[in-house]
Amino acid sequence: MAPFVDLAMVAAPPLPEAFHTTHASAHPLHLQQLASTVLHNLQHQHDWSLLSIHTHSESTGQLLPRPVISGLPPRRAYIHPDEQVATLKLEHDTGIPVKQLPEGEWVLPTHLGEKWSLKQFAAIFDALDTVPPTDEIAPEEENSVGQQWQGNNRQKRLLLATLHDDSTIVYYIMHDGIVKPRQN
């Protein structure tokens, strides 16, 4: 008879360096592996950089309800509708394209089989700062178009990363509160 091998443990990617800290056992292993899988996807499929897994709130030091990822996408993940209008107007007036630098983003790893409530999402948003800690990102110029919707001026948001059993990951942008609809 062959020895028993737990295939779930063999198939899981190794935990990233971010989990090799004193807080490594703060969350259940399945949540750590979920975060590791999403981080791996962001890094190798979507070319994100400055990726880090957070287990504790940056502002309070309290344990987060679950691990959350921060990172820098290769392009802006979201542009506020008013910023988009201002950018298009400036580009039309000057004839010069406005450079859209990427912003640091929070990513919440979830599994399709999980049942979420508004209370659970609110707990995540309450524990996060508006902008993830990213020391290497250059701040926007003082008078740049859209400054009032960027950085700490922006509305709190995250990317909801939902993992399916077939290893597909879908990303949705979530805001904390009501967002002005985009005009077409």
N, C-alpha and C positions, 0 to 999 in steps of 0.2 A: 504494500500500500504506500502511495506517495505521501510525503509530508504535506501538511496543510499550509497553503500560502494565501495570505490575505491580499487579493488582487487590488483592492481599494488602496492599500498602502503602497503597492508597487507602482500603480498608475499615477499616483499623485506627484506633481512636481515638487522638488525640494523647496523648503521654506526659504524665502529670501533673507538676506542679511538683516533686514529691518526687524525680523522676529527673533534674532539672536541677541536679545537684550534681557534685562532683569524682569521685564514684563511679559516674557514669552508664554507663560502659562496663565495669563490673565483671562483669556477667552478660550472656549472649547476648540479642540483641534480642527473640527470640521469648518469652523468659521475662519481659522487661520489658513487652512488649505484653500478655502473659497477665495480669500483675499489674495493668496499667492497665485492662484490660477488667473484671476482678473489682472493682477499686476503683470504677470507673464504675457498675457494677451496685449495689454497696453504697450508694453515695451517692444515686443517682437512683431506684432501685427499692425500696430498703429503708430509706431515710432515716437512714443512719449519719452520724455527724459525727466530727470530729477525726481524719480518715483520713490515714494516712501510709504510704509504702512504705519498708521498711527493707532495705538491702543488706548491712549490717554488724551484728554482734551489739552490743547496747547495753552488755553487761557486759565483753566482751573486746576489742571493736573488730575482731575477725576477720571476714572475709568470710563471709556466710551461704551455705549451699549453693545457695540461690536467693532471689529477692526474697520478702519476707513483708510483709503489710499489718497495721497496727494501727488500731483505731478504736473508737468508742463506738456501740453499737446503740441504737435508741430505747427498747428494753425489755431486761430481763435475757435473755440468750441461754440461760443454764443456771442451775438452782438445785440444789444438792447435796441428795440425798434426806433426809439428817438435818436440813438447814436447812429443808426443806419441812415436815417433821414438827414441828419447833420453832415455825415460823411459824404453822402451822395450830392448834397447841395454844394459842399466845399469842392468836391471833385469837379462838378459841373462848372462852378464859378472860376476855378483856377486852371482846369484842364490837367491837373497833376493828381495821380492816384495817391490816396491816403494809405500809408502803411498801417496794417493791422497786426500788431505784435500779439503773440499768444499770451494768455493769462494763466496763472496757476489755477488748477481745478481740484475740487474734492470729488472722489469717486466712492460710491457706496456699493460694495459687492453684495449681491443677493442671489438666491436660487429661485427658479421658476416655481418650485413647489412650496415656497414659503407664503404664508398669509400675513400681510402687513395691514396695520391700522394707521389712521391719521395720528394717533397718539405716539406710535412707534417712530413714525417719520419726524414728528415734532421733537421727540427726544433727541434724535440724531442732529437735527438742525440746531436745537438749543445748545448742544455740546460743542458745535463747531464754530470757529471764527469765520468771518465773512470771506476772507482770503486765506488759503493755506500758507504755511510758512515756507517761503521759497527765497532764500537769500541771494541766489544767483540771477534772479530775474531783474533786468534793468527797469526802473520805473519810467512811466510815460513822461514826456516833456510837460512842463508846467502849463503851457497854453495849448496842448494838443486837443484836437477835436475828440469829443467823447470822454474827456477826463471825468466828467461828472457821473458817468455810468461805469467807470472802471475802478479797479483796486478796491479800497475800503469804501468807496462811494457806491459800489454796485450792490444790488440786492443779493442776499445770501442764496447760493445755488449749489447743486451738486449734480453729478452724472450718476444715474441709477444704472448699475451694471447688473444685468440679469442673465445668469448662467442657466442654460438648458441642459438636460441630461445628455444630449448629443455633443456637448462641449461648445455649442454656439453661444456667443455672448452678444447681447443687444444692449445698447446704451440709450438712455432717455435723459433729457435735461429736466431737472426738477427745481422749482423755486420755492422759497419759504414765503408763502403768501400769494397774493394775486398779482399777475403780470399783465401789463398793457398788451392787447392783441396787436399782432403785426399787420400792417396795411399792405395789400397787394397792389 
